[in-house]
Amino acid sequence: MTTELRVEPADSAASLALQQLFFADIVTRYPGWSPASSQSVEVSELAPPGGIWLVAYLDGRPVGCGGLQALDPHTAEVRRIYLEQDARGRGIGRALLRELERRARGLGYHRVRLTTGDSQPAALGLFRSAGYREIAPFTDGEFTTHWMEKSLTPAG
């Protein structure tokens, strides 16, 4: 099977379909959650010069997505990282996260942050194994229980 990560607009047809699947997945994990419960992000914030949006393809089929949004000149936030259920367990999520980190370095960021919750144990495990550490909350979020950060400096 061939995996490819492509930079695309966050509002491309594939991207929008994957984000709808992301939202549907979150709703099943956190009853009462709605997109309005999440911090908003504009499509333009997930595009250069401060951001990026990636779509993961498995044998030509879009199966995952994720983006970067600038928080400040040194920090980007990983947003809406998602992988379809049948694509999980193949290393695609880890490759997507690594590529987002590589792109963040290329955009000049020194660290990346993200949020997740207890009802996403696989994601939490991925983030921890990738070197993310718990930090103080940096967003509001009724359903967020983990605020995490990773240094992108050579030592971190």
Buried (B, 14 or more C-beta within 10 A) or exposed (E): EEBEBEEBBBBBEBBBEBBEBBBEBBBEBBEEBEEEBBEEBEBEBBBEEBBBBBBBBBEEEBBBBBBBBBBEEEBBBBBBBBBBEEBEEBEBBEBBBEBBBEBBBEBEBBBBBBBBBEBBEEBBEBBEEBEBEEEEEBEEBEBBBBBBBBEBEEEE
